[in-house]
Amino acid sequence: MPELEVRNLSKRYGKTLAVDDLSFEVEAGRVTGFLGPNGSGKTTTMRALLGLLRPTRGQALVEGRRPTEMADPLRTIGAALEATAFHPGRNGRNHLRTLAAAARIPRSRVDEVLELVELTGAERRRVKGYSLGMRQRLALAAALLGEPRILILDEPANGLDPKGMRWLRDLLRAQAAEGRTVLVSSHLLSEVAQTADELVVIRDGSLVAQGSMAELTAKGGVRIRVRASQPDQLATALAEQGATVGDVGEGGFEVRGASGEQIGEEALRQGIAIYELAPQGSTLEESFFELMGEEEDEA
């Protein structure tokens, strides 16, 4: 049974259909990236999984049950949907102590999560003096407080510097390695590419694709990097045969729609020396824009 399941979920706000018949599953022990442009319905879907809104139609299930049926929410799901849900006059430690007391979680756990998110030393500062990155860490500490089996995080890398993003990447992968379910949305595709095992991609509230990172990046097709003695001549010949050829420069060019063997045979016919034939897998960014039906320079 999947840990998280969205079944034919739809959510309408007046005349606006935010989520439209969306279905997908999220398994344990994996980091699943939840991708889509602004307004695609990611946050609405996450709120449905947390029981923060009632679907217009369909279901959002947690461990096979509706979120409102969870007997022990903080130990089941840890969530961070925004890094602003704090009382500005409280310090970080007191914020976490309040949450721990409400959920009957030992105070000792507060110190553990403060150390885990690397806020030890800043825990007695008022939250209003925290940077956005520090607020993100505090939101993660709150999500981890109950040692939950599931993590749902919305844009957790916002405000983090490069060191912080590497820390977050390691943290999420460690949580998944311990058997937890991790669903994380992000616009930072390069970070998702280094963190996620699985991807769920939506647009206009509907599913566009779901699969492993390897499966979805393979959809963009294999590009072959070519370096040759006469690149312009070879590029023209390949294009005439129907291949898609990138800009030709001093470093060579890239080809889609032709195999290495076909490129080599054409070079032989043209009497051109080949210096390099290197397959290049599509990046997550390239695959994402292709799934969205957009060109990268239009983003």
C-alpha positions in Angstrom: 0.0 0.0 0.0 1.4 3.4 -0.9 2.1 5.8 2.0 0.5 8.7 0.2 -2.2 8.4 -2.4 -4.2 10.9 -4.4 -7.2 9.4 -6.1 -9.1 11.4 -8.8 -8.6 14.6 -6.7 -10.3 17.8 -7.8 -10.5 21.1 -5.9 -12.5 24.0 -7.1 -12.4 27.6 -5.7 -15.4 29.3 -7.1 -14.9 29.2 -10.9 -11.3 28.2 -10.6 -10.4 24.6 -10.9 -7.1 24.3 -9.0 -6.7 20.6 -9.2 -8.4 18.5 -11.9 -8.9 14.7 -11.5 -5.3 14.2 -10.2 -4.1 10.7 -9.3 -0.6 9.5 -8.1 1.1 7.5 -5.4 4.1 8.1 -3.2 6.1 5.2 -1.8 8.1 4.9 1.4 11.9 5.0 1.5 12.1 7.4 -1.5 12.4 11.1 -2.0 9.6 12.1 -4.5 9.9 15.5 -6.2 6.6 17.2 -6.8 7.1 19.6 -9.8 5.0 22.0 -11.7 4.9 25.7 -12.6 3.3 28.3 -10.4 -0.4 27.8 -10.1 -0.3 24.2 -11.2 -2.0 22.9 -8.0 1.0 21.6 -6.0 0.2 23.4 -2.7 -3.5 22.7 -3.0 -2.7 19.0 -3.4 -0.3 19.0 -0.4 -2.9 20.8 1.7 -5.5 18.1 0.8 -3.0 15.4 1.9 -2.7 17.2 5.2 -6.4 17.5 5.7 -6.3 21.3 5.6 -9.0 21.5 2.9 -11.9 19.4 1.7 -11.6 18.1 -1.9 -14.4 19.0 -4.2 -14.1 15.4 -5.5 -11.8 12.4 -5.1 -9.6 11.6 -2.1 -6.2 12.3 -0.6 -5.1 9.3 1.6 -2.4 8.9 4.2 -1.4 5.3 4.9 -4.8 4.3 3.3 -6.9 6.7 5.5 -8.2 10.2 5.2 -5.9 12.7 6.9 -8.6 13.7 9.3 -8.7 10.1 10.6 -5.0 10.1 11.7 -4.8 9.1 15.4 -1.4 10.7 16.0 -0.9 13.4 13.3 2.6 14.7 14.4 4.0 11.2 14.5 2.5 10.3 11.2 3.2 13.4 9.1 5.6 16.2 9.4 4.8 19.2 7.2 6.4 22.5 6.3 4.3 24.4 3.8 5.5 27.9 4.6 8.3 29.4 6.7 6.2 32.2 8.2 3.9 30.2 10.6 5.7 31.5 13.7 5.0 34.0 16.5 7.6 36.7 15.7 8.1 37.5 19.4 9.0 33.9 20.4 12.4 32.4 20.1 13.0 29.3 18.2 13.2 27.0 21.2 10.0 28.2 22.7 8.2 27.8 19.4 9.2 24.1 19.3 8.5 23.6 23.0 4.9 24.8 22.5 4.4 22.3 19.7 6.0 19.6 21.7 3.8 20.2 24.7 0.7 20.2 22.6 1.6 16.8 21.1 3.0 15.4 24.4 6.4 15.1 22.9 9.3 15.1 25.4 11.2 18.4 25.7 14.5 16.5 25.0 13.3 16.1 21.4 13.4 19.9 21.0 17.1 19.9 21.5 17.6 17.0 19.1 15.8 18.7 16.2 17.5 22.0 16.9 20.8 20.2 16.5 19.6 18.3 13.5 18.7 21.5 11.6 21.8 23.2 12.8 20.0 26.0 14.8 21.8 25.3 18.0 23.2 28.7 19.1 20.4 30.6 17.6 17.5 28.9 19.3 17.1 31.7 21.9 16.9 34.5 19.3 13.4 35.8 18.5 12.1 34.5 15.3 11.5 38.0 13.9 15.3 38.3 13.7 15.7 35.1 11.8 16.7 35.1 8.1 14.5 33.3 5.6 17.0 30.4 5.6 16.9 30.2 9.4 13.1 30.2 9.3 13.2 27.3 6.8 15.3 25.4 9.2 12.9 26.1 12.1 10.0 24.9 9.9 11.9 21.7 9.2 12.6 21.3 12.9 8.9 21.5 13.6 8.1 19.0 10.9 10.7 16.5 12.3 9.6 17.0 15.9 7.3 14.0 16.2 9.8 11.7 14.3 7.1 11.2 11.6 6.9 8.4 9.1 6.1 10.9 6.3 7.4 14.3 5.4 5.6 16.8 3.1 7.6 19.9 2.3 6.7 22.8 0.1 9.7 24.7 -1.3 12.0 23.9 1.7 15.1 25.3 -0.1 13.8 28.8 -0.4 16.3 31.2 1.3 19.0 28.6 1.8 22.5 29.4 0.6 24.5 26.7 -1.4 25.9 25.2 1.8 22.3 25.1 3.2 21.0 23.4 0.1 23.6 20.7 0.3 22.7 20.2 4.0 19.0 19.9 3.0 19.8 17.5 0.3 21.7 15.2 2.7 19.0 15.5 5.3 16.2 14.5 3.0 18.1 11.6 1.5 19.0 10.4 5.1 15.3 10.5 6.1 14.4 8.4 3.1 17.2 6.0 3.8 15.7 5.4 7.2 12.4 4.3 5.5 10.5 7.5 5.6 8.3 8.9 2.9 9.4 12.3 1.6 7.3 14.4 -0.8 9.0 17.7 -1.6 8.0 20.5 -4.1 10.6 22.8 -5.5 11.3 25.2 -8.3 15.1 24.5 -8.0 15.3 21.8 -10.6 19.0 21.3 -10.2 18.5 20.5 -6.5 15.7 18.1 -7.2 17.8 16.3 -9.8 20.4 15.7 -7.1 17.9 14.7 -4.4 14.8 13.0 -5.8 14.4 9.3 -6.7 10.9 9.7 -8.1 9.1 12.6 -9.8 5.5 13.6 -10.0 5.0 16.4 -12.6 1.7 18.3 -12.9 0.4 21.2 -15.0 -3.0 23.0 -14.6 -3.9 20.7 -11.8 -3.5 17.5 -13.9 -0.8 14.8 -14.0 1.7 15.2 -16.8 4.1 12.5 -15.8 5.2 10.2 -13.0 8.3 8.0 -12.8 11.8 7.6 -11.7 14.4 10.4 -12.3 16.0 8.2 -15.0 12.7 7.4 -16.8 11.6 11.1 -17.0 15.0 12.5 -18.1 15.2 9.7 -20.7 12.0 11.1 -22.3 14.0 14.0 -23.7 16.0 11.6 -25.9 19.7 11.1 -26.1 21.9 13.9 -27.4 25.3 13.1 -28.9 28.1 15.5 -28.5 30.2 15.6 -31.7 33.7 17.0 -32.4 35.0 16.7 -35.9 37.6 18.0 -38.3 34.9 19.8 -40.4 32.0 20.3 -38.0 30.0 22.6 -40.3 30.0 20.2 -43.2 29.1 17.2 -41.0 26.3 19.1 -39.2 24.8 20.2 -42.5 24.8 16.6 -43.8 23.2 15.2 -40.7 20.5 17.9 -40.7 19.7 17.0 -44.4 19.1 13.4 -43.2 16.5 14.6 -40.6 18.6 14.9 -37.5 18.2 17.9 -35.1 21.5 19.7 -34.9 22.5 22.3 -32.3 24.6 25.4 -32.9 28.0 24.6 -34.4 30.9 26.1 -32.5 34.6 25.7 -32.0 33.8 23.0 -29.5 31.6 21.0 -31.8 27.8 20.5 -31.8 25.1 18.3 -30.4 22.8 16.0 -32.4 19.4 14.4 -31.6 17.7 11.9 -33.8 20.8 10.1 -35.1 22.8 7.3 -33.5 26.5 7.2 -33.0 26.8 4.7 -35.8 24.8 6.9 -38.2 27.0 9.9 -37.4 30.2 7.9 -37.9 29.0 6.4 -41.2 28.1 9.9 -42.5 31.5 11.3 -41.4 33.2 8.4 -43.3 31.2 9.2 -46.5 32.2 12.9 -46.1 35.8 12.1 -45.4 35.6 13.8 -42.1 37.7 12.8 -39.0 35.7 12.3 -35.8 37.4 13.4 -32.6 34.5 12.8 -30.2 31.1 11.1 -30.0 29.7 11.4 -26.5 26.1 10.6 -25.6 24.6 13.3 -23.3 21.5 12.5 -21.2 18.9 15.1 -20.9 18.9 17.2 -17.8 15.9 17.4 -15.5 15.4 21.0 -16.6 15.3 20.1 -20.3 12.9 17.3 -19.6 10.7 19.5 -17.5 10.4 22.2 -20.2 9.7 19.5 -22.8 6.9 18.1 -20.6 5.5 21.6 -20.1 5.6 22.1 -23.9 8.0 25.1 -23.5 11.4 26.0 -24.8 14.1 26.7 -22.1 14.7 30.3 -23.3 11.0 31.0 -22.9 10.9 30.2 -19.2 
